[in-house]
Amino acid sequence: MDSFNLQIFIAIWAAAFVLTRLGLSKMFKLAGLNPLLAWIPVLNWWFWIKLVDRPKWYMIGMVVPGLNILFSFNIKLDLLRSFGKNTFWEQFAGIVLTFAYFPYLLFDKKLTFIGAAGNKEWRTENLKKSSGGREWADALLFAGYVAGGMRALFFDLYQIPTPSMESNLMVGDYLVVSRTNIGMRIPLTPISVPVLAPKEIMGLKAYSELVEFPYMRLPGWYKIKNNDVIVFNWPADAGFPVDKKDNYVKRCIGIPGDSIFIKDAVVYVNGKALPSVKKQQKRYLLLMNEFISQEFLVNNDLGDYTIPYRVAPEILESTKKQGEMLIPYHIYTWPENADKIRNVKSVRGLFEDIIDEGYNRHLFPDTMNTAYLKHNWDLNNFGPFYLPKRGDKVRLTKGNWDWFKAAINVYEKADISEQDGRFYKNGGSTEITEYTFKYGYYWMMGDNRYNSYDSRMWGYVPEDHILGKPLFTFFSLRKVIGINDIGEPLIDGNNMIYETKAKSDNSMSFIRWDRIFRKIE
């Protein structure tokens, strides 16, 4: 993905660099080094390491991405100790708020170099043994700085919470997500609870909007392609800054500049059918002569099921001839697995079910309530539509306004209004006919097409919401949906309740061993 606002990022970085070096140059001078050395990017680390008396090989750690977070913590801590800054809050400020604390030291008239704190013997002689509470605080500071820095800048961890991507990504999978290969997005709300960076803790905001950066993205070396699996912030999670919205993972069906059309459940991109992925989920009507159970789900590689709204009369009629009272369920699986399930003793019928009553469904862009855009789209027949790319100049019409207005007014905050097919900005004072898009837009859908809450319901994903690309599954627990006494799935509000279960013939199968360190396809 291309960079965005790179000039602003360079300006912010330069300001932080100058502020930090104001204090660092004073400390260099007090330690007997030439203060000008503090102003030379990268090379100043060599002299910093020399000042605190750490081994020369520390320089390797300072230039390796990821490792440099760990090594920078150590040399910052050493530098603060070398000048007698030993309280927790002094070290917190110097390590986390370096750009503010180092220039503050420029005005500290009592600042004195007392020794090279990177030297083990010096630390033994000059540093007091910490209390238990202080040791815990120091450990938390180290963990927050290193893990939080890694998460914010390079990698993220993500747990699959819903079945929308099964069977390629399963509920219970834990993913490693790269933020850098598609271009690292700079945190928009940098003041937040580190490591996990939740949006709320016990109903209270876990971040501050005191400092908010504009959308900035550094250049990446990988460009998102059709059918890539992508992690992003859910655009419809209203009321939160972009980087605090819930994280979703879906397959990227369309990229900026694509024209998309879904017909009879086949996705067409720029007029060509999009290749199917492995284990593409289909929906099946399952008829059983007993209530469904978690054991049935586990033993047949199923994570969940739903109760069908209705069953085709001809199917019900055929079951009557069998002389049994059969129980209908919807299951979601791939064709080869469906063939195996047909042979299970309690199964009396299994039929692919592609019927979708989407005419009564809320689909983007609100097909039930929109004044102009009235159509008969459903899950299997959707579009055609166009995804704007950055810099696209589009002529606004009454026919395309319903589709584009979320991008223009919600995500790009252009404040454009429509009146009788004419368009106005600046509160209605200036009439316009065209709009140039600031962002590119993506279309995300789950592999489990009939059991996925995706772009068909809440729309396209602007590029500032793109978080990263999953690399591999580093761990996986076998999870299936909970079931009550009468065979209904357990649901808490809108969330399905999943439980970790092992197969009946293997107590260790609650871990999906075959999915550990599995590449994302």
C-alpha positions in Angstrom: 0.0 0.0 0.0 1.3 3.5 -0.9 2.3 5.9 1.9 0.0 8.6 3.1 0.9 11.9 4.7 4.6 10.9 4.6 5.5 14.6 4.8 3.6 15.1 8.0 5.2 12.0 9.5 8.7 13.3 8.6 7.8 16.7 10.2 6.6 15.0 13.4 9.7 12.7 13.5 12.0 15.7 12.9 10.4 17.7 15.7 10.7 14.7 18.1 14.3 14.2 17.0 15.2 17.9 17.7 13.5 18.0 21.1 15.2 14.8 22.2 18.6 15.9 21.0 18.4 19.1 22.9 18.7 17.2 26.1 20.9 14.5 24.8 23.5 17.0 23.6 23.7 18.5 27.1 24.2 15.0 28.6 26.9 14.2 26.0 28.7 17.4 27.0 28.5 16.7 30.7 29.9 13.2 30.1 32.9 14.6 28.2 31.7 13.9 24.6 31.3 16.4 21.9 27.6 17.6 22.1 27.5 17.8 18.3 27.7 14.0 18.1 24.2 13.8 19.6 22.8 15.4 16.5 24.0 12.8 13.9 21.2 10.3 13.2 22.1 6.6 13.8 25.8 7.4 14.5 24.8 9.1 17.8 23.7 5.7 19.0 27.3 4.5 18.8 28.5 7.3 21.1 25.4 6.9 23.4 26.4 3.2 23.8 29.9 4.3 24.5 28.8 6.8 27.1 26.8 4.3 29.2 29.5 1.6 28.7 27.4 -1.1 27.0 29.2 -3.6 24.6 29.9 -2.4 21.1 27.7 -5.1 19.6 24.7 -3.2 21.1 24.9 -1.2 17.9 23.6 -4.2 16.0 20.6 -4.4 18.2 19.9 -0.7 17.6 19.7 -1.0 13.8 17.6 -4.2 13.6 13.9 -3.5 13.4 12.1 -5.0 16.4 15.2 -5.6 18.4 15.9 -1.9 18.5 12.8 -1.5 20.8 14.4 -3.8 23.4 17.9 -2.2 23.0 16.6 1.4 23.1 14.9 0.6 26.4 18.2 -0.5 27.9 20.3 2.4 26.8 17.6 5.0 27.7 17.5 3.4 31.2 21.3 3.4 31.4 21.5 7.0 30.4 19.0 8.1 33.0 20.8 6.2 35.7 24.1 7.7 34.6 22.7 11.1 35.5 21.1 10.1 38.8 17.5 9.8 37.5 16.5 6.8 39.5 12.9 7.3 40.6 10.2 5.4 38.7 8.5 8.5 37.3 11.8 10.0 36.1 12.6 6.8 34.3 9.0 6.4 33.0 9.1 10.0 31.6 12.6 9.5 30.1 11.8 6.2 28.4 8.1 6.7 27.3 8.0 10.5 26.9 11.6 10.9 25.7 10.8 13.8 23.3 9.4 15.8 26.3 11.6 14.7 29.2 15.0 15.1 27.5 14.5 18.8 26.6 13.3 19.3 30.1 16.7 18.1 31.3 18.2 20.9 29.3 17.1 23.3 32.0 18.1 21.1 35.0 21.0 23.0 36.5 21.7 20.1 38.9 22.1 17.6 36.1 25.5 15.8 36.7 27.1 12.7 35.1 27.8 10.3 37.9 29.0 7.2 36.0 28.4 4.8 33.2 25.3 2.8 34.3 25.7 0.2 31.5 28.7 -1.2 33.4 27.6 -4.0 35.7 30.2 -3.3 38.4 29.1 0.3 38.5 25.5 -0.7 38.9 26.3 -3.1 41.7 28.2 -0.3 43.6 25.9 2.6 43.0 22.3 1.4 42.6 20.3 0.6 45.7 18.3 -2.7 45.8 14.7 -2.1 44.7 11.7 -2.9 46.8 9.3 -5.6 45.7 6.8 -3.0 44.5 9.4 -1.1 42.5 10.6 -4.3 40.9 7.0 -5.0 39.7 6.7 -1.4 38.4 10.0 -1.7 36.5 8.9 -5.0 35.0 5.6 -3.6 33.9 7.3 -0.6 32.4 9.7 -2.9 30.5 6.9 -5.1 29.3 4.7 -2.2 28.3 7.4 -0.4 26.4 8.7 -3.5 24.5 5.5 -5.4 23.8 3.5 -2.2 23.2 6.1 -0.9 20.8 6.2 -4.2 18.9 2.5 -4.2 18.7 2.1 -0.6 17.6 4.9 -0.7 15.0 5.6 -4.2 13.7 3.4 -7.1 14.7 0.0 -7.7 16.2 -1.8 -10.7 17.6 -5.3 -11.5 16.7 -7.8 -14.1 17.9 -10.5 -15.3 15.5 -13.8 -14.7 17.4 -16.5 -15.6 14.8 -17.0 -18.2 12.1 -17.1 -15.8 9.2 -13.8 -17.1 7.7 -14.2 -20.9 8.4 -12.8 -23.3 7.4 -9.7 -21.4 6.4 -9.6 -19.5 9.7 -11.3 -21.1 12.6 -12.8 -19.8 15.8 -10.0 -20.4 18.3 -7.2 -19.6 15.9 -4.5 -17.1 17.1 -2.8 -15.1 14.3 0.4 -13.2 13.9 -0.4 -10.1 11.9 2.3 -8.0 10.1 1.8 -4.2 10.2 4.8 -3.4 8.1 4.6 -5.4 4.8 1.6 -3.4 3.5 2.9 -0.2 5.1 2.8 0.6 8.8 0.0 2.8 9.9 1.1 5.3 12.6 -1.1 5.0 15.7 -3.8 7.7 15.5 -4.4 7.8 19.3 -0.9 7.1 20.8 -1.9 7.7 24.4 -3.5 4.4 25.4 -3.2 1.4 27.6 -0.2 -0.5 26.1 0.2 -4.0 24.9 -3.4 -5.0 24.4 -4.5 -1.4 23.5 -8.2 -2.0 24.2 -10.8 0.6 23.6 -12.5 0.1 26.9 -11.7 -1.3 30.3 -14.7 -1.9 32.6 -16.7 0.5 30.6 -14.1 3.3 30.7 -12.1 4.6 27.8 -8.6 2.9 27.7 -7.2 5.7 25.6 -6.9 9.5 25.5 -7.9 11.8 22.7 -5.6 14.5 24.1 -3.1 13.7 21.3 -4.6 12.6 18.0 -2.5 12.2 14.8 -3.8 12.5 11.3 -3.8 9.3 9.2 -0.2 8.6 8.3 1.1 5.4 6.6 4.7 4.6 5.8 5.6 2.9 2.5 5.2 -0.9 2.4 6.7 -3.6 0.2 3.5 -5.5 -0.5 0.4 -4.3 -2.3 -2.9 -5.8 -1.2 -4.3 -8.2 -3.9 -7.7 -9.7 -4.5 -8.3 -12.7 -2.3 -5.7 -11.6 0.4 -6.8 -12.1 4.0 -6.6 -8.7 5.8 -7.1 -7.4 9.3 -8.8 -4.0 9.6 -10.7 -1.8 12.0 -14.5 -2.3 11.5 -15.8 0.9 9.9 -19.3 0.6 11.4 -18.0 0.6 15.0 -19.2 4.2 15.5 -18.1 6.5 18.3 -14.5 5.5 18.5 -11.3 6.7 16.8 -10.3 4.6 13.8 -7.5 2.7 15.5 -9.7 1.9 18.5 -12.6 0.4 16.5 -13.0 -3.4 16.7 -10.6 -5.5 14.7 -12.1 -7.7 12.0 -10.4 -10.2 9.6 -11.9 -11.0 6.2 -10.9 -11.8 2.7 -10.3 -8.8 0.5 -12.6 -9.4 -2.5 -12.1 -5.9 -4.1 -9.3 -3.4 -4.1 -9.5 0.3 -5.0 -10.4 0.8 -8.7 -12.3 -2.5 -9.0 -15.8 -3.0 -10.3 -17.6 -5.8 -8.4 -20.6 -7.8 -9.3 -22.0 -10.8 -7.4 -24.3 -13.0 -9.4 -25.7 -16.4 -8.3 -23.1 -16.4 -5.4 -20.2 -16.0 -7.9 -18.0 -12.9 -7.4 -16.9 -11.1 -10.6 -14.1 -8.6 -10.4 -13.7 -6.3 -13.5 -15.8 -8.8 -15.5 -13.9 -11.9 -14.5 -14.9 -14.6 -11.9 -12.8 -14.4 -8.8 -11.1 -17.7 -8.2 -12.6 -19.7 -5.3 -10.4 -20.3 -2.2 -9.7 -23.7 -0.7 -12.4 -25.1 1.5 -14.9 -22.5 0.4 -17.8 -22.8 2.9 -21.3 -23.5 1.6 -24.6 -23.7 3.5 -26.4 -27.0 3.9 -29.7 -27.9 5.3 -29.1 -30.8 7.7 -31.9 -33.1 8.7 -31.3 -35.3 11.9 -33.3 -37.8 13.8 -31.9 -36.4 17.1 -30.8 -33.1 18.6 -27.5 -31.8 17.4 -24.7 -32.0 19.9 -21.2 -30.6 20.5 -19.8 -34.0 19.9 -21.4 -34.1 16.5 -19.8 -30.7 15.7 -16.4 -31.6 17.0 -16.2 -35.0 15.3 -17.3 -33.5 11.9 -15.1 -30.4 11.8 -18.0 -28.0 12.4 -17.7 -25.0 14.6 -21.3 -23.9 14.7 -24.8 -24.1 13.2 -28.0 -22.1 13.0 -31.7 -22.8 13.1 -33.2 -22.3 9.6 -36.0 -19.7 9.3 -37.9 -22.1 7.0 -37.5 -25.4 5.2 -38.6 -25.9 1.6 -42.0 -27.7 1.5 -40.7 -30.4 -1.0 -37.9 -31.3 1.5 -40.3 -31.6 4.4 -42.6 -33.7 2.2 -39.8 -36.1 1.4 -39.0 -36.6 5.0 -42.5 -37.5 5.9 -42.2 -40.5 3.7 -39.4 -41.8 5.9 -41.8 -42.0 8.8 -39.5 -40.0 11.1 -39.8 -36.6 12.9 -36.6 -35.0 11.6 -35.0 -31.9 13.1 -33.7 -29.2 10.6 -30.4 -27.3 11.0 -28.2 -25.1 8.9 -24.5 -26.1 8.9 -21.6 -24.5 7.1 -18.8 -26.6 5.6 -17.0 -27.4 2.4 -18.3 -30.0 -0.2 -15.9 -32.8 0.6 -16.7 -32.6 4.3 -20.4 -32.5 3.5 -20.0 -35.8 1.7 -18.6 -37.4 4.8 -21.3 -36.0 7.0 -24.0 -37.6 4.8 -22.8 -41.0 6.1 -23.2 -40.2 9.8 -25.8 -42.5 11.4 -28.0 -39.7 12.8 -28.1 -37.8 9.5 -31.2 -38.4 7.4 -30.6 -35.7 4.7 -28.1 -33.0 3.7 -29.0 -30.5 1.0 -27.1 -27.5 -0.3 -29.1 -24.4 0.5 -28.4 -21.2 -1.5 -31.8 -19.5 -1.0 -31.4 -16.1 0.5 -34.3 -14.0 1.6 -32.2 -10.8 1.2 -35.0 -8.6 0.0 -36.0 -8.1 3.7 -32.4 -7.8 4.9 -30.5 -4.7 5.8 -27.8 -4.6 3.1 -25.4 -1.8 2.3 -26.2 1.0 1.4 -29.5 0.5 3.4 -31.6 -0.9 0.5 -34.8 -0.8 2.6 -34.7 2.8 3.7 -32.8 4.7 1.0 -35.0 7.1 -0.9 -33.6 6.6 -4.3 -31.5 3.4 -4.5 -34.3 0.8 -4.5 -33.2 -2.7 -5.8 -33.5 -6.4 -5.1 -29.9 -7.2 -4.0 -29.3 -10.2 -1.7 -26.3 -12.1 -0.5 -26.0 -14.0 -3.7 -26.8 -11.2 -6.1 -25.2 -7.9 -5.2 -24.1 -5.0 -7.4 -22.7 -4.0 -9.7 -20.7 -1.3 -7.9 -17.4 0.5 -8.1 -14.7 1.0 -5.4 -13.0 4.4 -5.6 -9.3 4.6 -5.5 -7.3 7.5 -4.1 -7.4 10.5 -6.4 -10.4 9.3 -8.4 -12.6 12.2 -9.6 -16.2 11.1 -9.8 -19.1 13.0 -11.2 -21.9 13.0 -8.5 -25.4 12.0 -9.6 -28.5 11.1 -7.8 -28.0 7.5 -8.9 -24.5 7.1 -7.3 -24.9 9.3 -4.3 -26.4 6.6 -2.0 -23.4 4.5 -2.8 -20.7 7.1 -2.3 -22.1 9.3 0.5 -20.7 7.1 3.3 -17.2 7.4 1.8 -17.5 11.2 1.2 -19.2 12.3 4.4 -18.5 9.7 7.0 -14.9 8.6 6.2 -13.6 11.7 4.4 -15.7 14.2 6.3 -16.3 16.4 3.2 -19.7 17.6 4.4 -21.5 17.5 1.1 -25.3 17.5 0.8 -27.7 16.5 -1.9 -30.9 18.4 -2.8 -33.0 17.2 -5.8 -30.0 15.8 -7.6 -27.7 18.8 -7.0 -24.8 18.8 -4.6 -23.5 21.4 -2.3 -20.6 21.8 0.1 -19.7 24.4 2.8 -23.1 24.2 4.4 -25.0 24.5 1.1 -23.3 27.7 -0.1 -21.2 26.2 -2.9 -22.6 23.9 -5.6 -20.3 21.1 -7.0 -20.6 18.5 -9.6 -17.5 16.3 -9.0 -15.7 14.9 -6.0 -12.1 13.7 -5.7 -11.6 10.8 -3.3 -8.9 11.2 -0.6 -8.7 7.4 0.3 -8.9 4.1 -1.6 -11.7 1.7 -0.6 -11.7 -2.1 -0.2 -14.4 -4.7 -0.2 -14.2 -7.4 2.5 -16.1 -10.7 2.6 -15.9 -13.9 4.7 -15.1 -17.3 3.3 -18.2 -18.5 5.1 -20.4 -16.5 2.8 -23.8 -17.4 4.4 -22.6 -16.9 7.9 -20.5 -13.7 7.6 -21.2 -10.2 8.7 -19.2 -8.3 6.1 -19.1 -5.6 3.5 -22.4 -6.6 2.1 -24.0 -5.4 5.3 -21.9 -2.5 6.4 -20.0 -1.4 3.2 -16.5 -0.7 2.0 -13.4 -0.3 4.1 -11.4 2.9 3.7 -7.6 2.6 3.5 -7.1 4.4 6.8 -8.9 1.4 8.5 -6.5 -1.2 7.1 -4.3 -2.6 9.9 -2.2 -5.5 8.5 -1.8 -8.8 6.8 -1.9 -12.1 8.8 1.2 -14.2 8.3 0.5 -17.5 10.1 -1.5 -19.2 12.9 0.7 -19.5 15.9 -1.8 -21.4 18.1 -5.3 -22.9 17.8 -7.9 -24.2 20.2 -10.7 -26.4 19.0 -13.9 -24.4 19.8 -17.5 -25.1 19.1 -20.6 -23.2 19.8 -22.4 -24.0 23.1 -25.8 -25.8 22.9 -28.7 -25.8 25.3 -30.9 -28.7 26.3 -33.2 -28.5 23.2 -30.5 -28.2 20.6 -30.4 -24.4 20.2 -27.1 -22.5 19.9 -26.1 -20.4 22.9 -26.1 -16.7 22.1 -25.4 -13.7 24.3 -26.9 -10.7 22.6 -25.5 -10.8 19.1 -22.5 -12.9 20.1 -22.3 -16.7 19.9 -20.9 -18.4 22.9 -18.0 -20.8 22.0 -16.5 -23.5 24.2 -13.2 -25.4 24.0 -13.8 -29.1 23.3 -11.7 -32.2 22.5 -12.7 -35.1 20.3 -14.2 -38.0 22.2 -11.4 -40.3 21.2 -8.5 -38.0 22.0 -8.3 -35.9 25.1 -5.4 -33.7 23.7 -7.4 -32.8 20.5 -8.7 -29.6 22.2 -5.6 -28.1 20.5 -5.6 -28.1 16.7 -2.0 -29.3 16.3 -2.2 -29.2 12.5 -3.0 -25.5 12.5 0.0 -24.3 14.6 2.5 -22.3 12.5 0.2 -22.7 9.5 0.5 -20.2 6.8 -2.5 -18.0 6.0 -3.9 -18.7 2.5 
